[in-house]
Amino acid sequence: MSSARALNAIHLRQGHPDFLDLPWQLPLESWTRAVCPRLVEVPRGLSRHTVVFVSYGAEIYALKELPIPIGQREYDVLRGLEDRRLPSVTPVGHARVRAPEQPGGEVAILFTQFLSSSLPYRVLFMNKGMERYRERLLDAMASLLVRLHLGGFYWGDCSLSNVLFRRDAGELQAYAVDAETSELHAKLSDGQRELDLLIMEENVTGGLADLAAMAEVELPQSLDVYETAPSIRQRYERLWTEINKEISISPRESYRIHERIRALNELGFSVGEVDLVASGDGSQLRMRTIVTDREYHRHQLHNLTGVVAEERQAALLLNEVRELKATLTRELNRSVPLSVAAFRWLDERFRPTLNRISKDLGPAADEAELYCQVLEHKWFLSERAKKDVGLEAAMKAYVKLRREQPMPALLRSETAPLVGVDGATRPSGSVKSVPSA
């Protein structure tokens, strides 16, 4: 009987490579660029299983080796997360590989699409230039858990290592990466949520303790090893309470329904339903709102412009569209629809600015975040000058600044080498938009 590995079966979703050209005769841990030219390095977190990354054109895929039942189960859970539009990595497929050296003679390989422009938490602490994002981690983790729990997702192993972060207009958005121990339910019980929070506290404390023990890492004072996890829980509980609270109103106070919906929209949540239940004597109504996702501004921006952005990015860009609408209304002395202002904004501000920056600095991995940084720089320069310096001047100053201080994971040449967490450069092959550390 041959001791070499071999691909026994593979299940893949449409629109992705077939992965048949990979060296399946070897364990993932033995893959090198000599035997697998598609192998690339990206900033990564810790994993109890072997994980490798391969590139196909502009896309990168993560391959994780797991026992057969766990691999199939994690794929199914990730598909469920995608169906419920919850923030997680996208599952691509799974395979069964003959592995005579393993119990049962087979292992599973889980394929997921690498989350572009994302960073593991260790990069936030080990790389210069990322200091401003470290304290944002607490709100990002709390928001992620709230969204997942609202969607009926019991994680079972929430930790810093099982999360990827994307920059979002000065804040962070968090995405679940690992779902080996997870379950999907129609609705979580309070006991399930409590257990998930306890596991989160233990894992986050352990992860920060490991970082604090590393000589090259200095944790900010605001992220105490033993107080950070309880702080994430407190933020979670405040947000959970705000979303799920019931409000008593009188039948004549219908305006409060709109106030409640608007307050949730400002937090980024879309409201799917509003329940109104009369009290015993009918003098009061109990109002409960049912939120569907935390992508209210993302949906609105995409519907108006076609631009895909993170939630806070979208809120910031919509503010600029509304400012342009007010300016046009004043100049034309008539009301201007928001859709018209959005078209003008896209045609006169967003696209020209990104095209200019692309010519000067190279293609952007995250256009929305890049534009938000230009807006932030404009605000900074205007505050300093005590007047509005304008978008053109802000863009030129931003380009000059970025030439002097490159921003990781936003600007990337198509032929630039990847930079690992250890600082070593590695060949990138044909990868276009891979975050560097």
Summary of the structure (lengths in Angstrom):
residues: 437
radius of gyration: 24.0
end to end distance: 44.3
largest distance: 83.7
contacts: 1329
relative contact order: 0.10
helix: 43%
strand: 20%
